[in-house]
Amino acid sequence: MRGARGVIEDLTGAIEITRRIEAPPEIVFAYLTDSRRFVTWMGVGAELDARPGGRYRIDVDGEHIASGQYEVVDPPRRLVMSWGWEGHPTVPPGSTTVEITLTPENDATVLRLRHFGLPDESERRQHSGGWQRYTSQLADAVLDGTPTLPSP
């Protein structure tokens, strides 16, 4: 079974997406932190320095650039990063936080993405739709890709 288990908005205004991905956490984590794998599910370019304090920059479509900094990198279980859009008036880089946790479930992974700090309902709705689409594309990319672990 592959698919979103649900989209939740909690009392803090955070959005939460939960999705089962048919691969172990080590594989999913590689798709979240390796630039080459990352662009198979999101963006046309990505520069990822996946370490605490490292920066990232994701060219989503040639026009919209997401950027921020990694706060927690705990392979293969958890990522926390600041998030925002270059040139965006209400969600600039570093203004929100994305937390991704990966939990093994049999031969698969349950990905839980929480996005905190979005300023209003419109932004929560837009980001919720985007994260639903991109986590679905992530599940497809992992399933379609060669399940090899990154080199040490």
C-alpha positions in Angstrom: 0.0 0.0 0.0 1.4 3.4 -1.0 -0.4 6.7 -0.2 -0.9 9.5 2.1 -2.5 8.4 5.4 -3.7 11.9 6.0 -3.1 15.5 6.2 -3.5 17.1 9.6 -3.4 20.6 10.8 -2.7 20.8 14.6 -3.5 23.5 17.0 -0.1 25.2 16.4 -1.0 25.6 12.7 1.6 23.0 11.6 0.6 20.8 8.7 1.4 17.1 8.8 1.7 14.6 6.0 2.1 10.9 6.6 3.0 8.5 3.8 4.1 4.9 3.5 7.1 4.4 1.2 8.0 0.9 0.0 11.7 1.0 0.9 13.7 0.9 4.1 14.5 4.2 5.9 18.2 4.2 4.7 17.0 4.3 1.0 14.4 7.0 1.7 16.9 9.1 3.7 19.3 9.0 0.7 16.5 10.5 -1.5 16.1 13.3 1.0 19.8 14.2 1.4 21.6 13.3 -1.9 21.3 16.0 -4.5 21.3 13.6 -7.4 18.5 11.5 -5.9 16.6 14.5 -4.6 15.9 15.9 -8.1 14.2 12.6 -9.1 11.2 13.6 -7.0 11.5 17.4 -6.4 13.1 20.2 -8.4 15.3 20.7 -11.4 18.4 21.3 -9.3 19.4 20.9 -5.7 22.5 21.8 -3.7 22.3 19.9 -0.4 24.9 20.0 2.4 23.0 17.6 4.7 24.8 18.2 8.0 23.8 20.3 11.0 24.4 23.9 10.0 24.7 22.9 6.4 22.7 24.9 3.8 20.5 23.7 1.0 19.1 25.4 -2.1 16.4 23.7 -4.2 15.5 25.0 -7.7 11.9 23.6 -7.8 11.0 24.7 -11.3 13.5 27.1 -12.7 11.6 30.0 -11.0 10.9 29.1 -7.4 13.9 28.6 -5.1 13.5 27.0 -1.7 16.4 27.5 0.7 17.4 27.2 4.3 19.7 25.4 6.7 19.8 21.9 8.2 19.2 21.9 12.0 19.1 18.2 12.7 20.5 15.4 10.5 20.0 12.0 12.2 20.4 9.3 9.5 18.3 7.4 8.7 15.6 8.6 11.1 15.1 12.4 11.2 15.8 15.7 9.4 14.9 19.1 10.7 15.5 22.2 8.5 14.6 25.8 8.2 12.5 26.5 5.1 11.4 29.3 2.9 11.3 30.8 -0.6 13.8 33.2 -2.0 12.0 36.5 -2.8 8.8 35.4 -1.1 7.2 38.2 1.0 5.5 36.0 3.6 7.6 32.8 3.7 11.2 33.9 3.2 14.2 31.5 3.7 14.5 30.5 7.3 11.1 31.6 8.4 9.5 28.2 8.8 10.6 24.7 9.9 10.2 21.3 8.2 10.7 18.1 10.3 10.8 14.7 8.6 10.8 11.5 10.5 11.3 8.0 9.0 10.0 5.0 10.9 10.6 1.4 9.7 7.4 -0.6 9.2 8.1 -4.2 7.9 10.0 -3.7 4.6 8.8 -0.1 4.2 9.1 3.3 5.8 6.5 5.6 7.3 7.5 9.1 6.4 6.0 11.9 8.6 6.5 15.4 7.4 5.5 18.3 9.7 5.8 21.9 8.5 5.7 24.6 11.3 5.4 28.3 11.2 3.5 29.0 8.1 1.9 32.4 8.5 -1.7 31.9 7.4 -4.3 29.4 6.2 -3.6 30.2 2.5 0.1 29.3 3.0 -0.8 26.2 5.0 -3.2 25.0 2.2 -0.6 25.7 -0.6 2.2 24.0 1.3 0.0 21.0 2.3 -0.9 20.5 -1.4 2.7 20.8 -2.4 4.0 18.4 0.2 1.3 15.9 -0.7 2.3 16.0 -4.3 6.0 15.8 -3.6 5.9 13.0 -1.1 3.8 11.0 -3.6 6.6 11.7 -6.2 9.2 10.7 -3.6 7.3 7.4 -3.0 7.2 6.8 -6.8 10.9 7.7 -7.3 12.1 5.4 -4.5 9.9 2.6 -5.9 11.2 3.1 -9.5 14.8 3.7 -8.5 17.5 1.2 -7.9 17.4 0.4 -4.2 21.1 0.9 -3.5 22.5 2.6 -0.4 24.7 5.7 -0.8 28.5 5.1 -0.7 30.1 5.8 2.6 
